[in-house]
Amino acid sequence: MKIASLLAAAALISLSSAGVAAASPAPEQDAFLARLNALCGQRFEGRVVTTDAADAAFASERLIMHVRDCSADEVRIPFAVGQDRSRTWVVTKTDAGLRLKHDHRHEDGTTDVLHWYGGDTAGAGTAERQEFPVDAESIALFNANDAAVSTTNVWAMEVHPDRMFAYELRRPNRHFRVEFDLTKPVAD
């Protein structure tokens, strides 16, 4: 009887461990977060590489990302569009993968009505690219604030060490992409 109990307990522990392993971030996601962390403390200039007319205002401004506030579980990347410093991308490790959220604030530091939207990875991605489909919380936020066009958003980030970082937004009839030159960190 004791042997049967021990075997049952061992089987449960084995199944529990398998469940934990399946719910943890993939090695590709850990590598991606490590690549972001390797950029910590640096600023890079970027440019809009897509040609949608809706992006003309962004394309005419100086675009700077500053990788900072880095840890093994989270990286914050403020994104300045000219003098507008209202945006920060926040990439966080979760039990099941990675999460991207957009921290939008007004000049006085108060949160914008469209704040803390984003999504979680749905697959392992690669060490170079992760995609973040819109989550249910963000869909509700967009619907409540006349931004229903954003309910199908998929954001992506890419890190190609010593070459390029990219931030991207896609949805039907919309593609926005900014690429940052990692070969030339900027001082300001």
C-alpha positions in Angstrom: 0.0 0.0 0.0 2.8 2.4 0.8 4.5 1.8 -2.5 1.2 2.5 -4.4 0.9 5.8 -2.4 4.4 6.7 -3.2 4.0 6.0 -6.9 0.8 8.0 -7.0 2.5 10.9 -5.2 5.5 10.7 -7.6 3.1 10.7 -10.6 1.3 13.8 -9.3 4.6 15.6 -8.7 5.7 14.7 -12.2 2.4 16.0 -13.7 2.6 19.1 -11.6 6.2 19.8 -12.8 5.2 19.2 -16.4 2.4 21.7 -16.0 4.7 24.3 -14.5 7.2 23.8 -17.3 4.5 24.3 -19.9 3.3 27.5 -18.3 6.7 29.1 -18.0 8.2 31.5 -20.6 9.9 29.8 -23.5 13.7 30.0 -23.8 13.2 32.3 -26.8 11.3 34.7 -24.6 14.0 34.7 -22.0 16.6 35.3 -24.7 14.5 38.2 -26.0 14.2 39.8 -22.6 18.0 39.3 -22.1 18.6 41.2 -25.4 16.5 44.1 -24.1 18.4 44.1 -20.8 21.7 44.2 -22.7 20.5 47.6 -24.0 19.8 49.0 -20.6 20.8 52.6 -19.9 21.2 53.4 -23.6 19.2 55.7 -25.9 18.7 55.2 -29.6 17.3 57.3 -32.4 14.8 55.8 -34.8 12.7 56.5 -37.8 9.3 55.5 -39.1 9.9 53.0 -42.0 6.2 52.5 -43.0 4.5 54.9 -45.4 1.0 55.2 -44.0 -0.2 58.9 -44.3 -1.5 58.6 -40.7 2.2 58.4 -39.5 3.3 61.7 -41.1 3.4 63.6 -37.8 5.5 60.9 -36.2 7.8 60.6 -39.2 8.5 64.4 -39.1 9.7 64.3 -35.4 12.9 63.1 -33.7 12.1 59.6 -32.3 14.2 58.4 -29.3 13.8 55.3 -27.2 15.6 55.0 -23.8 15.9 51.5 -22.5 15.9 51.8 -18.7 14.5 50.5 -15.4 15.7 47.0 -16.3 15.4 43.8 -14.3 15.3 40.1 -15.1 11.5 40.3 -15.1 10.7 43.8 -16.6 12.1 46.4 -18.9 10.7 49.9 -19.4 11.4 51.8 -22.6 10.3 55.4 -22.7 9.6 56.5 -26.3 9.8 60.2 -27.1 8.2 61.7 -30.2 9.8 65.1 -30.5 9.1 66.9 -27.2 6.2 64.4 -26.4 7.5 62.1 -23.7 4.1 60.6 -22.8 4.8 57.0 -23.9 6.6 54.1 -22.2 6.7 50.5 -23.5 6.7 48.0 -20.6 7.8 44.4 -21.3 7.2 42.1 -18.4 7.9 38.4 -17.9 4.7 36.5 -16.9 4.2 32.9 -15.8 3.2 32.0 -19.4 5.4 34.3 -21.6 5.9 38.0 -22.1 3.5 41.0 -21.8 3.7 44.3 -23.5 1.8 47.3 -22.0 1.7 50.9 -23.1 2.1 53.4 -20.2 0.5 56.7 -21.6 0.6 59.8 -19.4 -0.2 63.5 -19.7 2.6 66.1 -19.3 1.7 66.4 -15.6 2.2 62.7 -15.1 -1.5 61.7 -14.8 -2.6 58.7 -16.8 -4.2 59.1 -20.2 -7.6 57.6 -20.7 -6.0 55.1 -23.1 -3.4 53.8 -20.6 -2.0 50.4 -19.9 -3.2 48.6 -23.0 -1.3 45.9 -24.8 -1.2 42.1 -24.8 0.5 38.8 -24.0 2.6 36.6 -26.3 0.5 33.8 -27.8 3.5 31.7 -28.9 7.2 31.3 -28.2 8.3 33.8 -30.8 12.1 34.0 -31.3 15.0 35.6 -29.5 14.8 38.4 -32.2 11.0 38.9 -32.4 8.0 38.8 -30.1 4.4 39.5 -31.0 1.7 40.7 -28.6 -1.9 40.3 -29.7 -4.4 42.6 -28.0 -5.7 41.3 -24.7 -9.3 41.3 -23.4 -8.7 44.1 -20.9 -7.4 46.4 -23.7 -10.3 45.5 -26.0 -12.7 46.6 -23.3 -10.7 49.8 -22.8 -10.7 50.6 -26.6 -14.4 49.9 -26.9 -15.2 52.1 -23.9 -13.2 55.0 -25.4 -14.2 55.2 -29.0 -11.1 53.3 -30.2 -12.7 50.1 -31.4 -10.4 50.2 -34.5 -7.7 49.1 -32.1 -9.4 45.9 -30.9 -7.5 43.7 -33.4 -4.1 45.2 -32.7 -1.0 43.0 -32.7 2.1 44.7 -31.5 5.6 43.4 -32.1 9.1 44.2 -31.0 12.4 43.0 -32.5 15.9 43.1 -31.1 18.8 42.4 -33.5 21.9 43.0 -31.4 24.4 45.6 -32.6 22.0 46.4 -35.5 18.4 47.3 -34.9 15.4 47.5 -32.5 11.9 47.7 -34.0 8.5 48.5 -32.6 5.5 47.6 -34.8 1.7 47.8 -34.8 -0.5 45.8 -37.2 -4.2 45.4 -37.7 -6.3 45.2 -40.8 -5.6 48.2 -43.1 -2.9 49.5 -40.7 0.9 48.9 -40.3 3.1 51.2 -38.3 6.8 50.4 -37.7 9.7 52.4 -36.2 13.3 51.1 -36.4 16.0 52.3 -34.1 19.7 52.2 -35.0 21.5 50.2 -32.2 24.9 51.0 -33.7 24.8 54.6 -32.6 23.6 55.2 -29.0 22.7 58.9 -28.5 23.6 61.0 -25.5 20.4 63.1 -25.3 
